[in-house]
Amino acid sequence: MAPPGDGLLADAFSVFVSAANRLERSYTQLHDEVAQLRAQLEERNRALASSLAENARMKILHGQILDALPCGVAVVDAERKEIVLLNPEARKLLGISDQDARWNHLPVSLLTMIDSGPSQAWRQGDESQIAVNEGGGDRWLRICCTSISANTNAAVSPTLILTIRDTTSQKQADEQREASRQMMALAEISTLLAHEIRNPLGSLELFASLLAADSDLSDQSRKWTQHLQAGVRSLSATVNNVLRFHSPGSAQLMPLNLRELLLNGIEFVRPLAQQAGIAISLEETMGSIKVLADAGAMQQLFLNLAHNAFRHTPSGGTFHVRARLASGAAGRSVVVEFSDTGSGIGAEDLPHIFEAGFSTKRQSTGLGLAVCQRIVAQHHGVLTAASKLGEGSTFHLELPVL
């Protein structure tokens, strides 16, 4: 029979072995769990690294998108008066070249818009138009303002996103359309008035001619009649220029004797020359040369050129008309030169004298020479000018000969 102590020892050893086995199993289970957690942690670290790389890639992509946008984007903190972000287009539109852009670098008009408060420019999606002054004039910008707020229930955030577009060309186009509309309305009114004036003006011209032909007139009355004729014909030139410029129509060309046209033109403008104290003369050796012409249009051409010369020639000067035949590759033509001893035309003004509305005299409508150019084009001719300040002017008219 075994001693009693041996049974207790065996039981204790058995308990120890059982506890050791449990401890080993727990350790094995813990080791497996740690390995599983390590694998999960490594997986999450890889996912985090991938997410950070994706965030960095997206940040670069967003920066590239902002830089490539055709409109300007600016992010500003109105409360701290700081510029958070400006893309290259925003720098260009706002005229900011310094990379270290500061609040006071922004245009005054934009700062005024931002400082106007939440009730105005800070409203979500609000748009404003401002002018940025440049060396060559104003640049017009349209700015859409959007506030950034993490809490939708909070007051409007002072951090603003400004989307900036250059609308200068659109503004100029709108102004040009408005100017064209006004010009068209003015042209319609001018044409209507000219039509209304022309009929009574023709009657005045007829009565003035009848008075001038009266042999019983005294010298004083004849002088007054000449002044009346000059005033009526000057006014007639203005009215006809308006009608021909705004309602040009087509010239009624027919074979006409050029010498007779020139003589009639001289007689028609003689009262104007006498009133201005200018001598007028004709030098020609053409005989019965004929050209295809509209008599009324040619008279208007002669009147405009003479009237232009009289305005720039002091009393005592001369207006000389010379006509001669010329030959060229296109055949025979006639050249008529209208010369004056006036003040001449500056080199900077000479290229513009045939433009409608251009004039160096306030009392001129600036239509006379433009109408001359149109009349000459209708007659398949060429009209040019040569002049120097202080040396008078010469207009060269060339027409084809029949």
PyMOL commands that set and color helices and strands:
alter all, ss='L'
color gray80, all
select helices_A, chain A and resi 4-68+88-94+103-105+108-114+168-212+219-246+258-276+295-312+350-352+368-378
alter helices_A, ss='H'
color red, helices_A
select strands_A, chain A and resi 72-77+82-86+126-134+137-147+159-166+254-257+279-284+290-293+318-328+331-340+382-387+393-400
alter strands_A, ss='S'
color yellow, strands_A
deselect
rebuild
show_as cartoon
